[in-house]
Amino acid sequence: MTVYMAVQVKIKDRAAYERYSEAFMPIFSKFKGTMLAADFDPQVMSGAWDHDRLVLVSFPDKPSLYEWLSSDEYRAIGADRNAGADTIALLAQGIES
């Protein structure tokens, strides 16, 4: 079943985050993921939001997502992600049709 991950990004070191961003897609594309949105200016529809970017991705199933997250390639760029931004990542299960 499809799973979705929403990531809220608060940038704290632009250079480190840019290094992470540049390395991200070549790694991501190897693991069955689909980039749904990556927006530096999402429209807040209700409530307060103090982050800088919203990223939405999907994977065909949880094992595919976890394979990507635990891959050596993705873990290698993790230092730049952690140095570059504080993130909140949410995993949501898709709805069966």
Secondary structure by P-SEA (a helix, b strand, c coil): cbbbbbbbbbbccaaaaaaaaaacaaaaaaccccccccccccccccccccccbbbbbbcccaaaaaaaaacaaaaaaaaaaaacccbbbbbbbbbcc
